[in-house]
C-alpha cells in the first residue's frame, strides 16, 4: 500500500494535523451557523469525508507530473494486469494502452481473433499428448495468441502499454503541499464562523 494514498497519507505527517485543524474550524463554523450540535456534527462529518475524497481523487494526483513506465506491445503477454517494475509502495494512478500521442486507447477485445478453432478448448491437454508435447503446444499457442493480440492492438492505434504513478519518495513534498492547501481552506471556514459570532451579539 502506498503512503501517498488513503488512509496512510491523511493519517500521518503534516496532513494529519492540518486535517484535524480543518475539521475543528469547519465544526465551529457550522455550530455557530446551524445552532444545533447534532446537526453541526453530522454536517461536519459529511463535509470532512467529502474534502478528504476531493483531495485524494482530484487535487493530490496533480501535485507533480506523474512518472511514467512504458512497455512495448511487441512480444509481450496477451494481457497486462500490472507492471512489476512499478514498486507496490508507489502510488499507481492509471495504467493501460496508449497511442503515439499518449492518449488512452479503448480496446474492443471482441474484435480480436485468437488461436485455436473448433469446439475444443485449446488449453486442455489432449488424450494423446504427453506432458512435453502439451507444454510445447502451449508455447506455440501462446506465441500465436500474442502475435494476434499485437495485431489487434495496432489496428486500434496502440503504440505501447503505460503505467502512470507517483513514487513513494514524493511523500514529504506532497505532505507540505496538501497541508498548506488544507490550512488555507481552514482559514476560509473562519469567515462564516466570524459572521456567526456577529449574529450572536445582542
C-alpha positions as CSV (number, residue, x, y, z in Angstrom):
1,X,0.0,0.0,0.0
2,X,1.3,3.4,-0.9
3,X,1.9,6.1,1.7
4,X,0.7,8.6,-0.8
5,X,-2.9,7.3,-0.8
6,X,-5.8,6.8,1.6
7,X,-5.6,6.0,4.5
8,X,-1.9,6.3,5.2
9,X,-1.4,9.8,3.7
10,X,-4.2,11.6,5.6
11,X,-3.4,9.9,8.9
12,X,0.3,10.7,9.1
13,X,2.7,13.6,9.0
14,X,1.7,17.2,8.5
15,X,-1.6,16.3,6.8
16,X,-3.0,14.7,10.0
17,X,-2.5,18.0,11.9
18,X,-3.8,20.1,9.1
19,X,-7.0,17.9,8.6
20,X,-7.6,17.9,12.4
21,X,-7.4,21.7,12.5
22,X,-9.6,22.0,9.4
23,X,-12.3,19.7,11.0
24,X,-12.3,21.9,14.1
25,X,-12.7,25.0,12.1
26,X,-15.5,23.5,10.0
27,X,-17.2,22.2,13.0
28,X,-17.0,25.5,14.9
29,X,-18.4,27.4,11.9
30,X,-21.3,25.0,11.4
31,X,-22.1,25.0,15.2
32,X,-22.4,28.8,15.0
33,X,-24.5,28.8,11.9
34,X,-26.7,25.8,12.4
35,X,-27.1,26.2,16.2
36,X,-27.7,22.5,16.6
37,X,-24.8,20.4,18.0
38,X,-26.1,17.2,16.5
39,X,-26.8,18.8,13.1
40,X,-23.4,20.5,13.1
41,X,-21.6,17.2,13.9
42,X,-23.4,15.4,11.2
43,X,-22.7,18.0,8.5
44,X,-19.1,18.2,9.7
45,X,-18.6,14.5,9.3
46,X,-20.0,14.6,5.8
47,X,-18.0,17.7,4.9
48,X,-14.7,16.2,6.1
49,X,-15.3,13.0,4.2
50,X,-16.1,14.9,1.1
51,X,-13.0,17.1,1.5
52,X,-10.8,14.0,2.1
53,X,-12.1,12.4,-1.1
54,X,-11.7,15.6,-3.1
55,X,-8.0,15.9,-2.2
56,X,-7.4,12.2,-2.8
57,X,-9.1,11.9,-6.1
58,X,-8.8,15.4,-7.6
59,X,-6.1,17.5,-6.1
60,X,-3.3,15.2,-5.0
61,X,-2.7,13.4,-8.3
62,X,-1.7,16.8,-9.8
63,X,0.8,18.0,-7.1
64,X,3.5,16.8,-9.5
65,X,3.9,15.5,-13.0
66,X,3.4,11.7,-12.7
67,X,6.2,9.3,-13.5
68,X,5.6,7.0,-16.5
69,X,6.8,3.5,-17.2
70,X,6.2,2.1,-20.7
71,X,6.2,-1.5,-22.0
72,X,6.2,-2.4,-25.7
73,X,3.4,-4.5,-27.1
74,X,5.7,-6.5,-29.4
75,X,6.5,-9.9,-27.9
76,X,4.5,-9.1,-24.7
77,X,1.9,-11.1,-22.9
78,X,-1.6,-11.0,-24.3
79,X,-2.9,-9.2,-21.2
80,X,-1.5,-6.7,-18.8
81,X,-2.7,-6.5,-15.2
82,X,0.2,-4.7,-13.6
83,X,3.7,-3.6,-14.2
84,X,6.1,-5.3,-11.8
85,X,8.7,-2.6,-12.3
86,X,6.4,-0.1,-10.5
87,X,7.1,-0.9,-6.9
88,X,3.9,-1.6,-4.8
89,X,4.7,1.3,-2.4
90,X,4.4,3.8,-5.2
91,X,1.0,5.3,-5.9
92,X,-0.3,4.0,-9.2
93,X,-2.7,6.5,-10.9
94,X,-3.6,4.7,-14.1
95,X,-2.5,2.0,-16.5
96,X,-3.5,0.9,-20.0
97,X,-2.7,1.0,-23.7
98,X,-1.9,4.4,-25.3
99,X,-1.3,5.7,-28.8
100,X,1.7,7.7,-30.1
101,X,0.2,10.9,-28.6
102,X,-0.1,9.4,-25.1
103,X,-3.9,9.2,-25.3
104,X,-5.6,6.2,-23.7
105,X,-7.0,3.7,-26.2
106,X,-10.2,1.7,-25.5
107,X,-9.6,-1.8,-26.8
108,X,-12.6,-3.7,-28.2
109,X,-11.4,-7.2,-27.4
110,X,-14.4,-8.8,-29.1
111,X,-12.9,-7.7,-32.4
112,X,-9.7,-9.6,-31.8
113,X,-9.1,-13.1,-33.1
114,X,-7.5,-15.8,-31.0
115,X,-5.6,-19.0,-31.7
116,X,-7.5,-22.2,-31.7
117,X,-10.6,-23.4,-33.6
118,X,-13.4,-25.8,-33.3
119,X,-15.4,-26.6,-30.1
120,X,-12.5,-27.9,-28.0
121,X,-10.7,-25.7,-25.6
122,X,-7.1,-25.3,-27.0
123,X,-5.8,-25.0,-23.4
124,X,-6.9,-28.5,-22.5
125,X,-4.4,-31.3,-22.8
126,X,-5.4,-33.8,-25.5
127,X,-5.6,-37.5,-24.6
128,X,-2.9,-38.5,-27.0
129,X,-0.5,-35.8,-25.8
130,X,2.4,-36.3,-23.5
131,X,3.4,-33.7,-20.9
132,X,6.2,-32.5,-23.1
133,X,4.1,-32.3,-26.2
134,X,1.4,-30.4,-24.3
135,X,3.9,-27.9,-23.0
136,X,5.4,-27.4,-26.5
137,X,1.9,-26.8,-28.0
138,X,1.1,-24.3,-25.2
139,X,4.2,-22.4,-26.0
140,X,3.3,-22.3,-29.7
141,X,-0.3,-21.3,-28.9
142,X,0.8,-18.6,-26.5
143,X,3.1,-17.1,-29.1
144,X,0.4,-17.2,-31.7
145,X,-2.1,-15.5,-29.4
146,X,0.5,-12.8,-28.6
147,X,1.0,-12.1,-32.3
148,X,-2.7,-11.9,-32.8
149,X,-3.1,-9.7,-29.8
150,X,-0.3,-7.4,-31.1
151,X,-2.0,-7.1,-34.5
152,X,-5.4,-6.3,-32.8
153,X,-3.8,-3.6,-30.6
154,X,-2.0,-2.0,-33.5
155,X,-5.2,-1.9,-35.5
156,X,-6.8,0.0,-32.6
157,X,-3.9,2.5,-32.8
158,X,-2.0,1.3,-29.7
159,X,1.7,2.1,-29.6
160,X,2.6,0.8,-26.1
161,X,1.4,0.0,-22.6
162,X,1.8,2.7,-20.0
163,X,1.7,3.0,-16.2
164,X,1.5,6.4,-14.6
165,X,2.4,6.7,-10.9
166,X,3.9,8.9,-8.2
167,X,6.9,7.4,-6.5
168,X,6.9,7.0,-2.7
169,X,9.8,9.4,-2.3
170,X,7.4,12.3,-3.0
171,X,5.7,11.8,0.3
172,X,7.0,14.9,2.2
173,X,6.7,17.1,-0.9
174,X,3.0,16.1,-1.1
175,X,2.6,16.4,2.6
176,X,3.7,20.0,2.6
177,X,1.6,20.8,-0.4
178,X,-1.6,19.3,0.9
179,X,-1.1,20.7,4.5
180,X,-0.8,24.2,3.1
181,X,-3.9,23.8,0.9
182,X,-5.9,22.4,3.9
183,X,-4.8,25.2,6.1
184,X,-5.9,27.8,3.5
185,X,-9.2,26.0,3.3
186,X,-9.4,26.1,7.1
187,X,-8.9,29.9,7.0
188,X,-11.8,30.2,4.7
189,X,-14.0,28.5,7.3
190,X,-13.2,31.3,9.7
191,X,-15.2,33.8,7.6
192,X,-18.6,32.1,8.2
193,X,-17.5,31.5,11.8
194,X,-16.9,35.2,12.4
195,X,-20.2,36.0,10.7
196,X,-21.9,33.5,13.0
197,X,-20.3,35.2,16.1
198,X,-21.6,38.6,15.0
199,X,-25.1,37.2,14.8
200,X,-24.8,36.1,18.5
201,X,-24.1,39.6,19.6
202,X,-27.1,41.3,21.2
